[in-house]
Amino acid sequence: LTVLTREHALLGVCFYHETFTRPQRLFCFAAMLTGLLAINAAVHGNPGFIQHVRQFVATGVLSGLVVFPAYCGFVFMFTMRPMPVKRRLIKRSYNPHEIAALYEQRQAAANQSSLMPPPSMFTVPPPPPGSVAGQNTLLALPPALPLPPLPL
């Protein structure tokens, strides 16, 4: 089963392998399939020249024998290439306060480099006492204006 998932031309594409990736396997399979089709087209293009008119099995075996070394060369090229060691990230938990402090420092550096004005320039002064909704009472309102006299 391991050899089937690792070495098979068509079924090996469905399984993961660390050094021989799926796109590489698909490339090798496509090269083999294209080679088989090209050899069969060349043989059947001139009927009776290389083989007899109804001899399909022999031409299939012939095209397989011609294309298989090229397929093996592609597989060998991809499996024997030097591969750099993949770096794995180590997941680490960070303190949220440290992350917030780093974000503030990065934001301050970005603002300084883009010549942004300081944040204190855009601060709005606090509203006067009694003007915030919910802090008004009827006793805090000024007295009502006197009404004009009524005409008689």
N, C-alpha and C positions, 0 to 999 in steps of 0.2 A: 504494500500500500504506500509506503514511503517513497519507493522508487517511482511509482505511478504518479504521485503528486509532485515529485521533484523533477523527473526526467521526461515525462510524456509531453509531446509537442502541443497537443490541443488541451488536455485536461490540466496540465501544469499551470496554465494561465489563470485558472480559477483559485489557485492556492498561493498563499503568501510565502515568499522566500526572501531572506535578508540580502543576499548578494546578487541574485538573479531576479530582477524586478519584473512586474507584469508587462510594462511597455517593452522591455527587452525581449521577453518571451513572445509577445505579439509580433514584434519585428521579425524574429527568427521564423515564426510560423508563417507570416506573410511572405517572407523571402522564399521559404520552401514551397508554399502553395503557388506563388508566381512562377518559380522555376519549373515546377511540375506542369503547370499549364503551358508554359512556353515550349518545353521539350515535346509535350504531346501535340501542340499545334504545329511544331516543325515536322514531327514524324507523320502526322495525319495530313499535312498540307500537300504532300506529294504521295498519294496512295500508290502502293506497289513499288516504290523506289527503295525504302528501307525495310518495309514489312509488307506482308500480304494485306489485302483489302479488309478482311474480317478478323484480323489478329489483334485484339484489344488488350489482352492480358500481357502479352509480351511487351507491348509498347509501354504499358503502365510500369512493369518491372524495370524496363530500360530507363525510363524517365526517373524512377525512384533511385536507381543506382547512380545516375548522373548527378542528381540534385542533392543526395544525402551527404556527400562530403562537404558541399558548400554550407549546408545546414549545420553540420558538425563544426565547421570553421566559425560560423557566427556564434554558436553556443559557446565554443571554447574561448572566443574573443571576449564575450561578456562575462563568463564565469572566472576567467583567470586574470582579469585586470586588477591592478592594485587599487584598493578602496581605502579612502581615509576613514579613520575611526570616527564614528558618529558620537557627537557629544550629547550626553543626556543631561537635561536640566534637573537639578535637585530642587524639589518643591520645598519652600520654607515659608513658614507663617511669619508675618511681620506685625509689629505693633501698629494699630491704627493711628496713634498719635505721631509716631515716626513718619508714617506715610503722609499724614496731613502736613507735618512740618516740612518734609521734602517738597510737597506740592506747592506750599507757600513760597519756599525759597526759589523754586523753578519759575513760578509765576512772577515773583519780584524781579528775577534776572531777565525774564522775557520782557516785562514791562520796561525795565531800564534800557535794554538793548533796542527796543522799538521806540524809545523816547516818549513813552506814555507819561502823562502828568501824574503826580503822586495821588494816591487814593484819597487823601484828606482834602483835596481840592474840590471834590464832588460831594462831600458830605453835607447833608442838610441839617440846619440847626434844629434842635428839638422844638416841638410846638409849645406855645405858652400854656401854663397850667389853666385848666378849665376849658380848653378848646378841644380836647380829645373827646370823642363820642363816649357817652356813659359817665363823664365827670361833670356834666352840666346839671345844675339844680335850679329850681325856680328862684331860690334865695340868692343865687349868685348873679342873676340878671339885674340890669339897671332898672330903676323905677320907671313906670310907664309915663309917657308924656301926657300932659293935661289935654283934655278934649276942648275943642273950641265951643263957645256958648251956642246954644240952640236958638234959632230964630223963633220969635213968638208970633 
